[in-house]
Amino acid sequence: MTVLSCSAVTCVYNKEELCSKGDIKVGGSEATKKDQTCCESFIERKDGSMSNSEKSGYTTIGIECEAQECVYNEERECFAGAINVGGNEAATSEETRCGTFRCE
């Protein structure tokens, strides 16, 4: 499990910059830089959308990773000690990114 911080505060799973989903999927199978990755688990928080206010955010989380060139990707699983998902004003998953991505 990886320590995750998330600045995508517009996501329904974001709880105090932690993820309340429990696991996420990082996309970007062809990525060679972090801007080509995204959190595929992102869902924009809208009026009437799922609220996570009662569910706390996790400090460690399982991360499935499609970014084949990332040094932390081992058999589609992230083994970084900690990652940051970015996307302060994201409205779609494509507007998020894995800030920890490092190309081999």
C-alpha positions, 0 to 999 in steps of 0.5 A: 500500500502506498501513502497518497495525498490528493489535491483533486479536491473536486473529486467525490472521493477527496476527503481532506486531501486523502482518498476515501475510495480505498484504491485508485487506478492511474492511467497513462499506458503510453506516458513518458511524463507525469502530464500524460498520466491521470487518476482514472478513478476521479469522479467530479463532485457535483450538487447531488453527487455522492458525498464522502463526508461520513467516510474518512480518507485513507492514508495508505491506498492500493494503486493499480497503475497503467503507466508502463514506463514509470519506475514505481510500476511493478506488474501494474501496481504502484510501489512508490512509498508515497504519491501525490495526485494533482488536479486542484480544479479538475472536472474530468479524470484527464485533468488530474495527474500522478505527480510522482510519475518518473520515467525509466 
